[in-house]
Amino acid sequence: MVWTAGLALLADNTDKGELGQCLGYVTMAINAGTLLGPLSGGIVYDIGGYFAVYEMAFALIGLDIVLRLVLIEKRTAREYMESIEDPSYDPLLPKAASAVDGERRNTYRTDIAINAGSESLTSPDQTLVWQRRLPPFLWLLSSRRLLVALLTSMVMGFMLTSFDAVLPLFVMKTFGWSSSGSGLIFMAVFLPSIFGPFVGYLTDKYGARYLAAGGFISAVPFYGLLHLVNHASLKQEVLLCALLGFIGLAITFIITPGFTEIANTVNEKEMESPGIFGDKGATAQVYGLFNSAFAVGSIFGPLFAGLIREHAGWGAMGWSLGGLCAATSVPVLLFMGGWIGDQKAQTE
């Protein structure tokens, strides 16, 4: 819930040309929280005990609530700005007559589109009426572009959490590391997220398609090379950290364009059919779908990796994840940002 609302708020209050860069900071913050959460929890547990961990969590939740209460949303700020520019403006008064008349004209045209039996059932006005009767997220699911973005979200969750069930046990068994060391190994995966804002800048400038597809394709060899880590030595430890770092960098090139693609899909549909999502839009709903897809990947990622690791070995697990990334890169390359054929036709 918090993630969905936060992403929707950011998307609604950021210019389209700067959305990718802003979401890059979100990517960095999410990965930092994922990394620092277990580490800070372990430190607080060692110093203050069991209940101190929950006290720290409640303090952070309280800070988040305070910040949300003092937040001024964009539409509220717009009303105050209008009152400053026009002293006679009062947001509590009814709308201006022209706005009301415009709404009446829109309602009149809608009634005509519904009641005029002689009109075609596929007329634009009547199609718009039926689309407005459906929940926005149901209509958005008919978009191949959004479906690919949701697939990207699911695979992202799969990639981020697949190591949770196998990596700590692997380094403890292979290298003889302690529980603290097995937790710190995740730093190699999450540290490349510091490049999130830069990836966001590239997304704003060049689009999400090739960055996300490149992220999936570049992750394939590094997943495959994990089978080279098979015995205890300093070189093997360095090799594992390097491979995990490159995988983390590939994930960074996937997450930020994926976040941006969700907002761009809603904006595109709104431009095609203005007002189709109502006054408040559908950004929160579509990020809810994005969060649900990510949750599915987060659930099955550790299960899949743990099952393959147990029955087929560490190397087979790496190749399986690499194969998943290779397969996902195909629909991402073809459909993210719209059908690739349409883009080539426009450039020609």
Steps between C-alpha positions, in 0.01 A plus 500: 500500500775746595702416190202538267393834647854634500569412137164640390566825687841536341369427150216752536730780617795456266543631148502225239848596381646458851300198618768242427768687693272546802407132496871422488529652846204285607682191373807597700289559812315168468823305462662694785207417727514136398870493585504713814188342654655164597833659589354770727257249649786268593702781656206632703416145611856447627497831690142539622341159474190359334251781570743774398477380140124560496541836673729609217246381242214682673708819517560487123130438436413797722740723308343387173151584630609848608657571161184385321282723717703813425512421128305737274373322190518657158129564453476661845796723427344599167187624676705717735701637210180590317371678810821703516480598134125573522394637843133442415563128445362274772553123467200439728260672258335313212679478170477781253205510272712427198641184658153388601368571152787302354418206723135521395599499136720195557215326681260592218736353241541188710123453524472536124771238449315257727145557379549550130422153370567600144866567577765234459575295808868564445479880482776681693259667744324175591829312531618768741182458705549126536867548585406741777263242649786253545756534780809663345731212587281254306512714189874552537558124510401491133822688420787278387735774612371481857502119501868503406569756773326271751705204372811709554389576854441132576840395366662787693353363822617155395858622444521710816376229737627180336830525687331535840448127542830374355779759523548509881501120522736473203768734640473345847546150360759582231709770669419432865373854552311605811139619497621863494714435194218320324284808556765744378536309171176665388682834490654385173151475349359826635795741479467549120162661566689826563497531121118511507472878440740476207299213351188712550663784309578262214141375510363854465735567210494174303191314622451186706501232230869449426620567854268240652564245224873561533476446874333163455744387230810616690392305808501168310878436483558606860234261625654227288851566633386437858581131446871595505473572874533152647774491766649705783771750408551875498477512119170315512363745755606796286350334191168446676483861618585626149234283335239610753599863444448472124165327558401785732598754234286316244208506743543877539470538121173306520328650805516869412369465141232264634376761748501766229318283248203458736440876524559552128239235415234685700599833344475351151150363561392833648623681189314257273172544693510817714304466823466124470633448853304783662636794693737301721651283225610138527862531608440351844305206357763415242778518758286269713510251212874555475539429871287185474712367212817575698356316800431192287861496384623555856301199621606254233860624458640344819288186450625450146866570580494282810337211316747509210797539737392200706425261212735611220775704666633854521604522134162383371331764711713770337428378148127477578486861612703602197258320273208682663671835434569405137138400442368820661723722288308403184155646590671795668690582181191459284227667707644728769426855396258371237538255211853531361367492144303820558811674626701398194222622271502839671877535467480420131 
